[in-house]
Amino acid sequence: MSSTLAVPPLSVSTERDILTTTLPNGVKVITEAMSHVRSVSVGVWVGTGSRRETPEQNGVSHFIEHMLFKGTTTRSAEDIARSVDSLGGNLDAFTGKEMVCYNTKVLDEHLPVAMDILSDLVLNPAFRDDDIEKEKGVILEEIKMDADNPDYLVHETFTSNFWKDHSLGRPILGTPQTVKKLNREVIDAYYREIYTPENLLVTAAGNLNHQRLVGLVAERFANVKSGGPIPEQVKPATHARIALKTKKELEQVHVCIGVPSYPISHEDRFICYVLNTVLGGGMSSRLFQNIRERQGLAYSVFSELNPHTDTGCLAVYAGTSLESARKVIDCVLKEFTELKQEPVPAEELRRAKDHMKGSLMLSLESTSSRMSNLARQQMHFNRFFTLDELVESIEKVTADEVQRVARDFFRPESIALTVLGNLDGLKITRDELNC
């Protein structure tokens, strides 16, 4: 092992206490030391999520995430659970559109054991036939559960229309039809294609020593064989579709209205963040104050950004009554229009910036969030930003820039709309979506 560790060059960031080492086979290890805490958070990141799947494979990334917890060649599912519980730590995972993450948080003294469990889980899955069949039932119930959640369902319907005929528009969980067809051959082949050194990243933050962690990672990951570069992804087109979906048992009407926005690494991303914060990013935002507080039309109303590597979406969600649905849509369009026509007043811009800076600083207080931050910055930017850099980028945004981006985003021909509920004949046409 010592000869293996002597090979990788060490890259040091002078702006943060961040160290990076790349193993000879391509696995990258990034750490950020936080000497004032007693915990360590470690994540193994796969740089490909559900977006990589073909229509027939839809749901396989998420299925593999589940299967890795069902047991390895040396540990049962119960062994994995007991091992982490005995440390007083936690073990979790998630599948996204463009990444998968397996992570654990433990006391610093338990890092070697935690790393052994985490690496075993990721690198040595058993993929037993009987476990696969049982897990199909679990995931089919998860799909049903989400289908019973109207907030989830309206967003999923919106996404499937917005990125129609592209993998970004397909559900991360897959569909009942695709999940039922998954088998050991399909799962194992996809795992071997995606879980390769070039596509794996290990990040950690907390009370740790970089070289010690590199040693732990190299001991377990150094022999993982290269699979070659992951192919480039096809950029999706966006579609301004209107979808009115009736679900009679719902008490509320759920509205999702959105437009194309910038990719995650776009140079104007901070302008976009400020715009979103002003529009619907908090309790003092225009949507919350106008639709909920002044008019009482909705309990839940907000806007959100969903940026990806090469595309993005800014969407507004509201839950309201059938009688108020059209009025809520008109109010959202009115906010779009005002952001295009009038610069954001200085006081409101100041409030949005302070909200963003506060949220940013609070989000970086835990080892888990720091660990995630390392991975996302490496994957999307291949560099690390200091807190001062991020704050400066927020502060530089001007009212004129926000207005320029609003004019770029809020075009009537680009607006997509999904309405879900007991619609009772509700009709909305393209001509009504003016801003």
N, C-alpha and C positions, 0 to 999 in steps of 0.2 A: 504493500500500500504506500510506503514512503516514496518509492520511485514515481508512483502515479501522481502524488501530490506535488512533487518537485517540478512537474512539467508545466501546469497551467500558469500563465502570466497573471499577475495581480493588477487590477485596474482600480485606482483610488479616486473617489470624488472628494475634492477639497472643500466643497460647499456644505455637505452633510456628512455625518459619520457613517458613510456607506462604502462597503467594500464589495468588489465583484471578482469572481473567479469562474473561468470557463474550463470545464474538464475536457480532456482530449477528444472525447466522443461527442462534444457539443452541448452537454447539459450545463446550464449556467446557474451559478449560485450567487445570490445577492443578499447581503445582510445590512441591517442598520442597528447599531448598538444603542441601547437605552439603559444606561447604568443605574438609573434611579428607580427601576422597577425590579420585581422578582420573577416576572413571568417571561415566557418566550412563546411567540406565535410563529408557526412554520406552515408554509403552504407549498404544495406541489401543483404547478399550473400546467395545463395542457393548452397550447396556443390554438386550439381549434374547438369550436362548439357545434351546435346543431346546424349551423350554416353550411358546413362541409358535406352534409348528408344529401344523397340523392332522394327523390320522392319515395322510392321503395325502402330506403334506409331510415326514413323519418322516425325519430325517437330513439335511435340506437345509441347516441352519445349519452343521453339521460339514462337509458337502460344499463349501459356499462357502468355509469356512476353508481347505480343501485347495486349492481352485481359485485362490484369491488368490496362492498360491505358484507356480502354473503359468505365470504370466506376465501382463504388463500390456500396454497398447497401445503401450508404448515399450521394455519390457524383457522378455527371455525368462526362463524359470525359471533357466537357467544364469547369465544376467546378474545376477539377484537374488542367487543364491548366491555368485558371485564377488565382487560388490560388497561384501557384508558380510564375507566371509572376508578380503578385502584390507585391511579395517580392523582385523582381529584381534578383531572383535566377534561377537556371536551374534544370531540372528533366530529368533523362535519364536512359537507361537500355541497357544491352546486354546479349546475350546468347552465350556461348561457348560450347566446347565439354565436359568440365568437371565442369562448373559452370555457374550460372546465377547471374547477379548483377542488383539491382535497386538502384540508387544513386541520391543524390541532393547536391547542393552547394549553401549556403546562407550566409548572414551576421550573425555573432554570435548571435545578438539579436533576430533573427528570427528562431533560432533552435527549440523551442517548436512547432511552427506552422509547420515547415518543417517536423519534426518528426511525427506529427499527420497525415500529408498528405501522407508521405512515408509509414507509417505503415498501414494506411487505404487501400492504394493501394495494398499492398502485402497480407494483411490478410483478406480483405473483398471483393473479386471480385464478381461481379454480374453474370457474364457468361450468359448474356441474349441470347436467341436463335437468335434474329434478328441481334444482334451485331456479333455473331459468323459467320453468313452467310455473312455479309458485310465484315468482316475482312478476310474471305477466299479470297475474290476478291482482297483485298489489298496485301495479301501475295503472291497470284498467280502472281500479277504484279511485286512484288519484285523478285520472282524467274525468271521471264522473263527478268527483268532488268539485273540481274546478269548473265543470260545466254548470253546476248548481250555484256558482258564485257569479252573479251578473256583472260585477265590476271586472272580474277576470274575463268573462265571456265577451263583453263589449270591446275590450282591448284586443282580444285575440281575433275577433271578427274584423275589427278595424285593420289590424296588422296584416291579416291574410288578404285583404283587399288593397291595402296601400302598397305592399310589395308582392302583388299578384304574380303567380308563376315563377317565383324565386324562393330559394330556401329560407331567406330571412322572413318570408311571410308564412312559413309553416310552423306549427306548434313545436316547442321544445320537447314536450312529452310524447309527441307523435300522435297518431289517431288510433282508435281501437283496431282498425283494420291493419295498420302497419305493425303495431305492437304484437298482435296475435301471430303474425307471420315471421317474427324474429326467431332465429334458432342459433344453436351454438356455432355453426360454421360462419354465419353472417357476423355474429358478435365478435368472434375470435379474429376473423379477417380484418374487421374494421379496427379493432383494438391494436393489432399488429401494425396496421398502416399509420395510425395516428399517434400512438404512444411510443414515439421514437425520440432519441436524445435531442435532435434538432428542434423538436417541438415541446420539450420539457424545460421548465424553469422552476427553480426552488428559491423561495424568498423567505426570509426570517427577520423578525424584529423583536428586540427585548434585551434582557441581560444575558449576552452571549459573547463568545469569542469566534471571530470569523473563521480562522484556520481550523479550529476544532470542529465547527459545523461542516466545513469543506471536507474534512477527513471523514466525518460520518456519512456525508452524501456520496463521496467517492467510493467508500467501502461498499456501498449498496448499488450505486448507479453506474459506476465506471465500466461495467461489463455489458451494459445495455447496448445492443447492436444498432448501428446507424440504419435508418430507413430511407435516406435521401431527402432532398428538400421537398417541402409541402408545396403543391402547385398553387399558382396564383388564383385568387377567387374572382368570379365574374361580378362586375358591378351591377347592382339591380337598378331597374327603372322604377320610378314611383308612379302611382296611379291615383288620380283624383276621383275616386268612385263614391257614389252615394248608396249606402246600404241601410235599408229599413227592415229590421228583423223582429217579427212578432213572437213574443213568449208570454202567453196569456196569464200564467200564474204569477208574474211579477207585479209587485205593488208600485214600483217606481219605473220611470222611463230613464234609461241610461244613455248619455250622449257622449260621443267621442268625436272631436273635430280637430283635424290636424293638417299640417303643411310640411313639405320637404325642408330640412334644415342642413346644417353643415356636418361633415365627417368629424370624428373625435379629435383629430389633430389639426383642424383648419386654423389658419392664422387669426381668424376673427372669432374664435370660439369664446373668448371672454366677453365679447360684445353680445354674443348669443346668450351666454349665461345671465348677463345683466338683464337683457330683454325678457328672458323667461322669468326671472325673479320679480321684475316689475309687473309682468302680466299675471302670473298666478303662482308664484313660488313661495308664498307665505301668507300669514294672516293679514298683513297690511297691503297685500297685492291688490291690483285693480279688480280682478275677478272675484276674489273673496269679499272685498268690501262692497262692491256693487251688486253682485248677484246674491250673496248670502246676507250680508249685514244690512244693506239699504233696502233691498227688495224682498228678502226672505224667500227666494225662489228655490234654494237648494241648501242642503246640509253640507254636502261634500262637493267642492268645486276647486280645481287646481289645474295648473299646466305643468308639463314635464318634457324634458329633453331625452331623446333616445338616440344618441350618436353611435355610429359604427365606424369601421375602418374607412369606408369609402362612401358613406351616405349617412343620412340622419333624418329624424322626424321630431317636430315640435307639436305636441298634442295637448288638447284641453279636454278634461273629463268633468262631467257634472251628472249628479243623480237628482231627478226632479219629478214632478207630476206630469201626467199627460197634458193637462190643461196649460202647464207652464213651459212645456218643452220647446215650443216654437219661440217663445219669448226669451228663454235662456240662450238659444242659438243666436237670436238677433243681438242679444247683449254681448255675446262673445265676438261676433262680427263687428259690433260697434267698437269694442276695445281694439280689435285689429286695425280698424280705420283710424282711430285716434292716435295710435302709435305711429302710423304712417304719416299722418298729417301734422302732428304737433310734437316738437321735441319734449322729452321727459323733463319736467321742472327740476331745478337743482336740488331742492329738498328731497324729492322722491328718489332721485338718482343717488343721493347720498345715503338714504335709508336702505336702498337695495344693495349698495356696495358694502355697507356695514353689516348687513344681514349675511351676505356671502362670506365676508372675511371671518365673521364670528363662527359660522357653520364650518368653514374650512379648518379653523384652528381647533375647534372642539372635536372635529372628526379625526384629528391626528394625535389625540391624547392616548389612545389605547395601542397595545402592541399589535392587535389584530388588524386595526385600520392602517397602521404603518406598513405591516406586511403586505396588505392588499395594495396599498399605494405604490410600493416598490414594484410590484408585478405589473400594474397597469401602466406606470410610467415607462418601464422597460419595454413592454409589448407595443405601446403606441408611439413612444417618442425616442426610445433608445437612449435616454438620458434622464437625469433626475433634477427636479426643480426645487430650489430652496423655498421656504415659506415666504421669504422676502420677495423673491421673484414672482410668486403667485399673487401676493398682495399688490405688488407694483403693477402687474398685468390687469388686475381688477381696477385699481385706481386710475389707470390711463384711459379707461373707457369714457367716451364723451357722449353727451345727449345727441349730438349730430350723428355719431356712429350708430347709436341704437336706432335712430330714425331710418338711417340708410339700410340697416339689416332688416328692419320691419318692412320696408318697401320691397326688399328682395324676397322676403318670406311670404308675406300676406297678399298673394295674388288670387283673385277669384277663380281663375282657371286651375289653380294648384290645390284648392281646398278639398280635402276628403272628409266625408261625414259617415258615421255609423250611429244608428239609433236602435236601441234594444228595449223591448217592453211590450206591454199590452197596448199596442198602438192604435187599435180601433179605427183603422182607415187613415191614419196620419200620412200625409204626403208632403214631401219637400223636394223642390226642383232645383236644378242648377242655377236658374235665374234668381232664386231667393238667397243664394250664398254670395252676396256682394259685399265688398269691403273696400 
